[in-house]
Amino acid sequence: MTNGQNTTIYAALAVILLVVLGSSFYTFNQLGALNAKIADVQNSGNNAALVSALTARVQSLEQQIQELKVSAKLVLFYDSSCTFCNNNYMLNSVDQTRSILAQQGIGLSVVDIKDNPRPALASGLRNVPAFFAGKSDLSSNSKLIDFFTSLTRLQFAIEESDAGVTAYPPTTAKVIQNTTCAVPGKVSVEEFYSPTCPFCRPVSYANGTRYNNATTEFLFSILSQDAAAAIQTSFGDKVDLAQRCIGIHTLDENNQVLNLTKSDEALCIDQVGDAAVVENEAAALRYGVIGAPTFVIDCQYLTKVREPDKLQTAICQVRPELCKGLATPTPAPTLAANASGNTTG
């Protein structure tokens, strides 16, 4: 059998499949127009073009069939104008993620908010990239809840709201529609920290002993306050640093874990006063800060790193003109794996 005959047979089979798939979705007029187009291509003798056209149509119909099975929707919001937000962290696996979710009745759509941030704002988001699912979708498909739960293992931050659930990846993010506070020759850096965050400040139990001060002390030696001090040394008068104490843990949580008798908010008030706490919480809400430590650069870019070298890299991505001649801070130490696979410091 010749290649031409193989192509003709494939084209004929594709026509049959197309009609079978299309019968449930197209009107007789649409099918008639499609058949007329197929006839035109067939009469031209261009079998390759016919196969290409039919294959595209079959794929389109298969997608429509798949969409009919969708019982819940998931949205990935991102801003393509943020070239260092590492959007590819999520975009590179979109097709695979969409295929897997489709098998569970979940439809994934990707929305670039570069020119229109309203859909993300309407969903309650304050920074992107992020996954979002509304309450009705979450209630209609339990597999969607499983998806968000799985993201926590990848260090996504999960936020629940009246609108639904949002998952933020551990990458640099862009704050939506917030006016920049950048000024020539100086970068603004805001450090959001919590009094009971072991990655922000040294944390102690109510009896004064260090929290997690045994085998994991080395891990908790990398603190955001150290990163803030390092960039102050590196940038000098080219950085305007604000350190904002915010509440993360409730009284019950602090009491259970550290035997403390105050919530984070009360501890912040003790440290910086009522007025400063109100201002800090308002800023956290404006930027979409939901955890600590978090750094906000020039009121528009948010990063969750706490290592001095990584923080300087993030600042230099936003304000490269301020970084000429700067020495890179010593990278934060890492835990080495021993023979048993455990980590040692």
C-alpha positions as CSV (number, residue, x, y, z in Angstrom):
1,M,0.0,0.0,0.0
2,T,1.4,3.4,-1.0
3,N,1.9,6.4,1.2
4,G,-0.9,8.2,-0.7
5,Q,-3.3,5.3,-0.1
6,N,-2.4,5.4,3.6
7,T,-3.1,9.1,3.8
8,T,-6.4,8.7,2.0
9,I,-7.6,5.9,4.4
10,Y,-6.5,8.0,7.4
11,A,-8.4,10.9,6.0
12,A,-11.5,8.8,5.5
13,L,-11.3,7.4,9.1
14,A,-10.9,10.9,10.4
15,V,-14.1,12.0,8.5
16,I,-16.0,9.2,10.2
17,L,-14.6,10.0,13.6
18,L,-15.4,13.7,13.1
19,V,-19.0,13.0,12.2
20,V,-19.4,10.7,15.2
21,L,-17.9,13.2,17.6
22,G,-19.6,16.1,16.0
23,S,-23.1,14.7,15.9
24,S,-23.7,15.6,19.5
25,F,-22.4,19.2,19.2
26,Y,-23.1,20.6,15.8
27,T,-26.3,21.5,14.0
28,F,-27.0,20.1,10.5
29,N,-26.0,23.4,9.0
30,Q,-22.6,23.4,10.8
31,L,-22.0,19.8,9.6
32,G,-23.0,20.7,6.1
33,A,-20.6,23.6,6.0
34,L,-17.8,21.4,7.4
35,N,-18.6,18.6,4.9
36,A,-18.5,21.2,2.1
37,K,-15.1,22.4,3.2
38,I,-13.8,18.8,3.4
39,A,-15.1,18.2,-0.1
40,D,-13.2,21.2,-1.4
41,V,-10.0,20.0,0.2
42,Q,-10.6,16.5,-1.2
43,N,-11.2,17.8,-4.7
44,S,-8.0,19.7,-4.5
45,G,-6.1,16.4,-4.1
46,N,-4.2,17.8,-1.1
47,N,-4.5,14.9,1.3
48,A,-1.9,16.4,3.7
49,A,-4.0,19.5,4.1
50,L,-7.1,17.4,4.6
51,V,-5.5,15.3,7.3
52,S,-4.3,18.4,9.0
53,A,-7.7,20.1,9.0
54,L,-9.5,17.0,10.2
55,T,-7.0,16.4,13.0
56,A,-7.4,19.9,14.3
57,R,-11.2,19.6,14.2
58,V,-11.1,16.2,16.0
59,Q,-8.9,17.7,18.7
60,S,-11.2,20.6,19.1
61,L,-14.2,18.3,19.5
62,E,-12.4,16.1,21.9
63,Q,-11.7,19.2,24.1
64,Q,-15.4,20.1,24.0
65,I,-16.3,16.6,25.1
66,Q,-13.8,16.9,27.9
67,E,-15.2,20.3,28.9
68,L,-18.7,18.8,29.2
69,K,-17.4,16.6,32.0
70,V,-16.1,19.5,34.0
71,S,-17.8,20.0,37.4
72,A,-15.5,22.6,38.9
73,K,-13.1,25.3,37.6
74,L,-9.7,26.3,38.7
75,V,-8.0,29.5,37.5
76,L,-4.3,30.3,37.3
77,F,-3.7,34.1,37.4
78,Y,-0.4,35.6,36.4
79,D,1.1,38.8,35.0
80,S,3.3,38.4,32.0
81,S,4.9,41.8,32.5
82,C,6.7,40.6,35.7
83,T,9.7,39.0,34.0
84,F,11.3,37.8,37.2
85,C,8.2,36.5,39.0
86,N,9.2,33.0,37.7
87,N,5.8,32.5,36.1
88,N,7.2,29.5,34.4
89,Y,7.3,27.8,37.8
90,M,3.6,27.1,37.1
91,L,3.2,27.8,33.4
92,N,5.7,25.1,32.3
93,S,3.5,22.3,33.6
94,V,0.1,23.8,32.6
95,D,-0.7,21.3,29.9
96,Q,0.1,18.4,32.1
97,T,-1.7,19.8,35.0
98,R,-4.8,20.6,32.9
99,S,-4.8,17.0,31.5
100,I,-4.6,15.5,35.0
101,L,-7.3,17.8,36.4
102,A,-9.6,17.2,33.5
103,Q,-9.6,13.5,34.3
104,Q,-11.0,14.5,37.7
105,G,-13.7,16.8,36.3
106,I,-11.7,20.0,37.0
107,G,-11.2,22.6,34.2
108,L,-8.1,24.8,34.4
109,S,-8.0,28.2,32.7
110,V,-5.0,30.5,32.6
111,V,-5.5,34.3,32.8
112,D,-2.8,36.9,32.1
113,I,-3.9,40.0,34.1
114,K,-1.2,42.3,32.5
115,D,-3.8,44.4,30.7
116,N,-6.9,43.6,32.9
117,P,-6.4,42.9,36.6
118,R,-10.2,43.1,37.4
119,P,-10.8,39.3,37.3
120,A,-8.1,38.6,39.8
121,L,-9.2,41.5,42.1
122,A,-12.8,40.3,41.9
123,S,-11.6,37.0,43.2
124,G,-9.9,38.7,46.2
125,L,-6.3,38.3,45.0
126,R,-3.8,41.0,45.8
127,N,-0.7,39.5,44.1
128,V,0.1,37.0,41.4
129,P,0.9,34.4,40.2
130,A,-1.6,32.3,42.1
131,F,-4.2,29.5,41.7
132,F,-7.8,30.4,42.7
133,A,-11.0,28.4,43.1
134,G,-14.4,29.8,44.1
135,K,-16.5,28.3,47.0
136,S,-19.1,26.8,44.6
137,D,-16.5,25.0,42.7
138,L,-14.8,23.7,45.8
139,S,-18.1,22.3,47.1
140,S,-19.0,20.7,43.8
141,N,-15.8,18.7,43.4
142,S,-13.8,17.4,46.4
143,K,-10.8,16.6,44.1
144,L,-10.2,20.4,43.9
145,I,-9.7,20.5,47.7
146,D,-7.2,17.6,47.3
147,F,-5.4,19.6,44.7
148,F,-4.9,22.6,47.0
149,T,-3.9,20.3,49.8
150,S,-1.2,18.8,47.6
151,L,0.2,22.3,46.9
152,T,1.2,22.7,50.5
153,R,3.8,20.1,50.1
154,L,5.4,22.3,47.4
155,Q,5.5,25.2,49.9
156,F,2.5,27.1,48.4
157,A,0.8,29.4,50.9
158,I,-2.9,28.7,51.1
159,E,-5.4,31.5,51.9
160,E,-9.1,30.9,52.6
161,S,-11.5,33.8,52.1
162,D,-15.3,34.5,51.6
163,A,-14.6,34.2,47.8
164,G,-12.8,30.8,47.9
165,V,-9.3,29.5,48.2
166,T,-6.1,30.9,46.8
167,A,-2.7,29.2,46.6
168,Y,0.5,31.4,46.2
169,P,3.7,29.7,45.1
170,P,7.1,30.3,46.8
171,T,8.3,32.7,44.1
172,T,8.6,36.5,43.6
173,A,5.1,38.0,43.1
174,K,3.7,41.2,41.7
175,V,1.3,43.2,43.8
176,I,-1.8,44.0,41.7
177,Q,-2.6,47.6,41.0
178,N,-0.5,49.1,43.7
179,T,1.4,52.3,43.0
180,T,5.1,52.0,43.0
181,C,7.0,53.9,45.8
182,A,10.3,53.7,43.9
183,V,12.4,56.9,44.0
184,P,15.6,57.6,42.1
185,G,18.7,56.3,43.8
186,K,16.9,54.4,46.6
187,V,15.0,51.2,47.0
188,S,12.2,50.7,49.5
189,V,12.2,47.4,51.4
190,E,9.6,46.4,53.9
191,E,10.1,43.3,56.1
192,F,6.9,41.8,57.5
193,Y,7.7,39.6,60.5
194,S,5.8,37.8,63.3
195,P,7.0,37.6,66.9
196,T,6.4,33.9,66.9
197,C,7.8,33.1,63.4
198,P,11.0,31.0,63.9
199,F,12.2,32.1,60.5
200,C,11.9,35.8,61.4
201,R,13.3,36.3,64.9
202,P,14.7,34.1,67.7
203,V,11.6,32.6,69.3
204,S,11.4,31.4,72.9
205,Y,9.0,29.4,75.0
206,A,7.2,31.2,77.9
207,N,10.0,29.8,80.3
208,G,12.7,31.6,78.2
209,T,14.2,28.6,76.5
210,R,14.8,28.7,72.7
211,Y,12.1,27.3,70.5
212,N,13.4,24.3,68.4
213,N,16.9,24.7,69.8
214,A,18.0,21.1,69.5
215,T,18.9,19.4,66.3
216,T,17.1,21.9,64.1
217,E,18.7,25.0,65.6
218,F,21.0,25.3,62.5
219,L,17.9,25.5,60.3
220,F,16.4,28.3,62.3
221,S,19.6,30.3,62.3
222,I,18.7,31.7,58.9
223,L,16.4,34.6,59.9
224,S,14.8,37.4,58.0
225,Q,16.1,39.9,60.4
226,D,19.7,38.8,59.4
227,A,18.8,39.3,55.7
228,A,17.5,42.7,56.5
229,A,20.7,43.7,58.3
230,A,22.8,42.3,55.5
231,I,21.1,44.3,52.8
232,Q,21.4,47.4,54.9
233,T,25.1,46.8,55.1
234,S,25.3,46.1,51.3
235,F,23.1,49.0,50.1
236,G,23.9,51.6,52.8
237,D,21.9,54.8,52.2
238,K,20.5,53.3,48.9
239,V,18.0,51.3,50.9
240,D,15.0,52.5,52.9
241,L,14.2,49.6,55.3
242,A,10.9,49.4,57.2
243,Q,10.3,46.4,59.6
244,R,6.7,45.7,60.1
245,C,5.5,43.5,63.0
246,I,2.2,41.7,62.0
247,G,0.0,39.1,63.7
248,I,0.0,35.6,62.3
249,H,-0.7,33.3,65.2
250,T,-3.7,33.5,67.6
251,L,-3.6,33.4,71.4
252,D,-4.7,29.7,71.3
253,E,-2.0,28.8,68.9
254,N,0.7,30.6,70.8
255,N,-0.5,29.1,74.1
256,Q,-0.5,25.6,72.7
257,V,2.9,25.8,71.0
258,L,5.0,28.2,73.2
259,N,2.9,28.4,76.4
260,L,2.6,32.1,75.8
261,T,-0.4,34.2,77.1
262,K,-0.5,36.7,74.2
263,S,-1.4,36.6,70.6
264,D,1.0,37.8,67.9
265,E,-1.0,41.0,67.6
266,A,-0.7,41.7,71.3
267,L,3.1,40.9,71.2
268,C,3.4,43.3,68.3
269,I,1.6,46.0,70.2
270,D,4.1,45.5,73.1
271,Q,7.0,45.9,70.6
272,V,5.9,48.8,68.4
273,G,2.7,50.2,69.7
274,D,-1.0,50.2,68.6
275,A,-0.7,52.8,65.8
276,A,2.2,51.0,64.2
277,V,0.4,47.7,64.3
278,V,-2.7,49.2,62.6
279,E,-0.5,50.7,59.9
280,N,1.4,47.4,59.4
281,E,-1.8,45.3,59.1
282,A,-3.2,47.8,56.6
283,A,0.0,47.5,54.5
284,A,-0.1,43.7,54.7
285,L,-3.7,43.7,53.5
286,R,-2.8,46.0,50.6
287,Y,0.0,43.9,49.4
288,G,-1.6,40.5,50.1
289,V,0.9,39.4,52.7
290,I,-0.5,36.3,54.4
291,G,2.6,34.9,56.1
292,A,5.9,35.8,57.6
293,P,8.7,36.4,56.7
294,T,7.8,38.4,53.6
295,F,9.7,41.2,52.0
296,V,8.0,43.8,49.7
297,I,10.2,45.8,47.3
298,D,9.2,49.3,46.1
299,C,5.6,48.6,47.2
300,Q,5.0,46.4,44.1
301,Y,7.0,43.2,44.4
302,L,6.8,40.5,47.1
303,T,9.3,37.8,47.9
304,K,9.3,35.2,50.7
305,V,13.1,34.5,50.8
306,R,14.9,35.0,54.0
307,E,18.5,34.3,52.9
308,P,20.7,37.5,52.5
309,D,22.1,36.6,49.1
310,K,18.6,35.7,47.7
311,L,17.1,38.9,49.1
312,Q,19.8,41.0,47.4
313,T,19.2,39.1,44.1
314,A,15.5,39.9,44.3
315,I,16.2,43.6,44.9
316,C,18.7,43.7,42.1
317,Q,16.2,42.2,39.7
318,V,13.8,45.0,40.5
319,R,16.4,47.8,40.7
320,P,19.5,46.7,38.8
321,E,20.8,50.3,38.6
322,L,21.4,50.3,42.4
323,C,23.5,47.1,42.4
324,K,26.6,48.0,40.4
325,G,29.7,47.3,42.4
326,L,27.8,45.7,45.3
327,A,29.4,42.7,47.0
328,T,27.1,39.6,47.1
329,P,26.4,38.6,50.7
330,T,27.7,35.2,51.8
331,P,25.1,32.6,50.8
332,A,23.1,31.1,53.7
333,P,24.4,27.7,54.9
334,T,22.5,24.7,53.9
335,L,21.9,21.4,55.7
336,A,24.0,18.5,54.4
337,A,22.5,15.0,54.0
338,N,24.2,12.2,55.9
339,A,24.3,8.6,54.8
340,S,20.9,7.8,56.3
341,G,19.3,10.5,54.3
342,N,18.7,12.7,57.4
343,T,20.1,16.3,57.5
344,T,22.9,17.4,59.7
345,G,24.1,20.8,60.6
